[in-house]
């Protein structure tokens, strides 16, 4: 036990001498979390089902115009707003360019009186749609389709009322919508829910670079052999290096979660909600760290120089992050890429955190991720030990 404590203290002193490298383990993922969470929050919100803002300018004030506005408001995909007094054309375009609304619908003064009248050449349009410059063509096509459908249904209602046949909505009935997926599992994350755990996992695996470099440097200097002469076994040396980095990983988890909860909302983003069972969160953090440190030790014993260690650690982390849903969320990947992502240990860690933070999961909900991460870490540690024994 005394030898283990001495090895841990030695490793902490080495870490203390490399203040810049130690700070990088915390600053780099923190920057990624802030930049990605704030820059992409609107993109994630739109994909997650946020209502599209639409401004209705009712110049008519008739029952027909109000009924049209209500029909649009009844569509859950759009959030309808009205303005009084009526804005000028310049002010309206300014608000659209500023991103307040995606669309504006200008209802003409004659809408109620002419909605059933066939269009006359040269007559002003019943409706004018002004589109914001950042609205996508797909969203524009959907909105125009909804607007045409609303006007068409309103005309049908008015015609049926004239002949005494009742409203078109009652005659057509309502459609039943049946989903074929488990909603709780498929809920897409917000920007902060995706990026905090994603870059947190990346930060945990990123310790492979300083870990492998110090390991190789000590081996080149003969420190490992000198420790062996003092009856410090390789197992004790390994644990003496793993324990400090395990502690650093847990500090990274605490800091990154705190950034999502407190710092991101201060900068205008959405606050991260810490959900799920606390014990499951602690267990997942420890298991992700085990997988990351197992990989770091495997790289350290396999690399012959610090250059090789840096290349293997850096390139390996980037590849695992790219295919594991860290840099590009899995839910936007094609099916083939999602199958590839299933082989990345970073993806297992990210899926576990999403199950806890997004879906209120517990230990049972992340059991498969825990088993895969724990198994990967154990296999990596055993492989590292075998390679070390062969080369020693």
N, C-alpha and C positions, 0 to 999 in steps of 0.2 A: 504493500500500500504506500509506503514511503517513497519507493521508486516511482510509482505512478504519479504521486503528487509532485515529485520533482520534475517529471517529464511534462506535466501540465503547466507548471510554473515556467519551465524553460520555453515552452511554446507560447505562453502568454507574453513573455519578454520579447520573443522574436516578433510577435504581432505588434507589440507596443513600439518597436523600432520602426516599423513600416506604417506610420500614421496615414500616409497618403493612400496606400493600398487598402488599409482598413476602412478609411472614409469612403473609398470608392464602392465598397460593398453595400453601403447604405445610400450614398448620394445618387448613384446611377439608377437603381430601380425607383427611387423617389422621384427623380426627374421624369422617368418614363411614365410613372403613374399620373403625375400632374399633367404632363403634356397630352397624353393619350386620352385621359378621362375628360379633360376640358375641350380638347379639339374635336372629339368624336361624339360628344354627348347628344347632339342633335341627330346624328346619323343613327345611333342606337335607339334613341327615343322614337324616331319615325318607324324603324323596323319593329320596335316593340309595341306598336299599335297606338302611338300618340295621335290624338285627333288633329286633323289639318284645319288650320284657322282660315275662316272665310268671312269676309265682310260683305254684308248685304246693304245696299243703298236703296231704300224704298222711296222713290219719288212719287209713287201713286197713292199709297195709304189705303187702298181698297181692301175689301175682304179677300179678293182673289190674290192680291199681292201678299197679304199676311199669311194666307193659307200656303202659298208657295214657300215662304220663309220657314214656316213650321214644318213642311215636308222635308226641307233640307236639314233642319235641326233634328228631326227624328232619325236621320241617318247617323249612326254612331261614329262613322269615320270622319265627320266634319264637326268643327266647333264654330257655330254661327254667331256672329256679332253684328250689331247694328249701330249706326252712328247718328247723332243729332248735335248740331245742325249738319246738313249735307256738306261733305267736303268738296273743295274745288278739285279740278282734274290734276293740277300740279301737286296739291297736298296728298291726294289719293295715291298717285304714283310714288311720291316720296315715302309714304308709309309702306307700300309694297316693296320698294327697294330696300327699306330698312329691315325687312324681315318680319314685320308685325303680322302679315297675312300672306297666305300663298295665293289666294284668289280674291277678287272683288266682283260682286254681281250687281250691276246697275239696272234696277227695275224702272222701266220708263213710266212716264206720267199716265200713259193710256193703257197700261197693262190690263187692268180689270175690265175696261170697256172693249178691248180688242183681242182678248186672249182666244176667243172662238172665231174671230174674223179671219178669213184667208188673207195671207200677206199681200199687200198691194205694192206695186213697183214704186220705188222712191220713198216709201213710208219708213219712219224710224224703226229700228229693231225693238222688239219687246224687251229683250235682255241684252246687256253688253257685259262680257266677261273680261276682266283685266287680270292678266297672269303675272305673278311676281317673277323676276328674272332668274331666281334660283329654283323655281319649281321644275321638277322633272317632267319629261314628256309623258311618261307612264301615268304619273299622278294627274297631269292635265287631262289626259284622255279619260281617266276614270271619273274625274269630277264632271267633265262635260257630259259624259254618259249619264251620270246621276242626275244632272240638271235637266237634260232632255227627257229623261224618264219621269221626273217630277212634273214637268210641264205637261207631258203627254197624259199622265194619270189625272192631272187636274182637269184637263180638257175632257177626258172621258167621264169624269165625275159630273162635270157641268152638263154634258150632253145627256147622261143618264137621268140626271135630276129633271131636265126639261121634259123628258118623256115619261117621268114617274117610275123609273126602274131602279132607283136607289143608287148609292155611291159605288164607284168602281172598285174601291178597296174591299168593300163587303162582298161584291160579286166575285172578285178574283180570289178572295181568301188569303191566308198567310202561308208562306213557305216554311217548312221545318228544316232546320239546319242540323246536321249530325256530323260531328267531328270524329276522325278515326285515329286520334292520338290522345295520349294522356296529357292533359293540359298542364298539370303541375310540373311534369318533367320537361315539357317542351317550351316553357316560358322563356323567351329570350332575355338575356341579362341587359341591364343598363350599362352605360359606359364605365361607371365606377365599379359596378358589380363584376364586370369582365376584367377590367385592367388592374384593379388592386390585387386580386388573387393571381392573375396571370404573371404580372411582373414580380410579385412576391415569390412565386415558384421559381421564376428565372433567377432572382437574387439568391435563393437558397442554393441552386445548382452552380451559380457563378463563383462560389467559394472554391471550386475546383482549381481555379487559376492560381491564387496565392497558396493554396494547400499543396498542390503538386510542385510548384516552384520551390518552396521551402524544403520539401521532402527531398527533391533531387539535389538541391544545393547542399544539404546536410550530408547526403550520400557521397557527393563528390568530394566534400571536405573530410570524409572519413569519420564523421560524428557517430554514425550508426555502429561502426565497428568498435570505436572507443567505448561507447556505452555498453556494448556486449562484454567487454573486458571487465566491467564493473558489475557483472551479473544482472544487467537490465535486459530482459528478454525482448525479442522483437514484438511479441504481443503487447507487452507493457509500453513499448515505444509507440506502437500503433494507437493504442487507446490514449496515450498521452497527447497525441496529435489530434485525435478525433474529438475528444471531449471539449477542448476550447472552441473548435469550429462548430460543434453542435450547439454550444451556448450562443455563439454568434448568430447561428441560424434562428434561434428562438428570439433573439433580440430583433433580428430583421422582421420576423413575423409580427411582433408587437408594434414595431415602428411603422411598418407599412399599413397595418390595419388602423393605427391611430391617424395616419395621414389621410386615409379614406374617410374616416369618421369626422375628423376635426378640420384638417387643412383644405381639402378639396371644396367643401361648401363655403369656406371663407373666400375662395377665389371664384365663386360663382357656379360651381358644379353641384351635383347632387351628393348628399351625404351617404356614406356606406352604412347600411344597417347590419349590425352583427346579429345574425340569427343562428339557429341550429343549437345543438347541445354543446355546452362549453367543453365538456370532457372529450367530445368527438373532435372539436377543433384542436385541442391540445394533442390528442393522439395522432391526428392527421399531420400536424406540424412536425411532430417527432418522426413520423414515418417517412415523410418527404425528405427530411434531413438525413435519415438513414440511407435512403436511396442516393441522395446527392453525395454524401460522404463516401459511400461505397464506390460510386463511380469515380470520385476524386482520387481515392486511394489506388484504384485500379490503374488510372492514368499515371499516377505518380510512380508506381513500381514498374510500369511498362515503358515509360519514357526514359531515354538514356541521357538527355540533356534538358536544360531548362527551356531551350527553344522548342524542343519537341513537346515538352509538357504544356507550354503556353499555347502552341498551335493546336494540340489535341483538345485541350480544355476549352479554348475559345471557339474553335470551329465546331467541336462537339456540342457545346451549349447552343450555338446559333442554329445548327441543324435541328436539334431536338426542339428548340423553341419555334422554329419555322413550321415544322410538321406537327407540332403538338398543340396548336391553337393559341400560342402565346402572342405571336406577332400578328397572325390572322385568325380571328375567331373561327372555331370549327363550324358554327352554324351557317357561315357564308361559304364554306368549302363545298365543292361537289362531293358526291357520295364516295367516289374512288379515293379522294384525298382524306375524307373522314375515316375510311378504313385504314389508311396509312397512319393517320394520327393516333389510332388506337394502340400503336406499338411504341409510342413515346412515353417515357416515365413522367415527363412534364405534363402531358395530357392527363395522366392518371391523377396527378396532384391537383391540377386545375379542375378536373371534374369533381374531385372530392370537395374542394373549397366551394364550388358552385352549388353542389348539393346542400351544403351547410348554409351558405350565405344567401342563396336565392330560394331554396326550396325547404328551408327549416328542417333539414335532415338531422339524423342522429347517428350513432355509431353503426347501427344496422344498415342505414342507408348508404354508408360509404365502406361497407365491409369489403366489397370487391376491390376498390381502390387501395384500401389498406393492405390487403393480401398481395396485390400486385407490386405495390411499392416496397413492402417488407420483403417479399421474395426477391425482387430485383436487387435491393440493398444487400441481402444476405449472400446471394450468388456473386455479386461484385466483390464483396469482402473476402469470400472464400477464394475466388479467382485471384485476387490480389495477393493473398497469403501464399497460394501455390506458386505464383510467378516469383514472388520474393524468395521463397525457399529454394527454387530451382536456380535462381541467379546468385544467391548468397554463397 
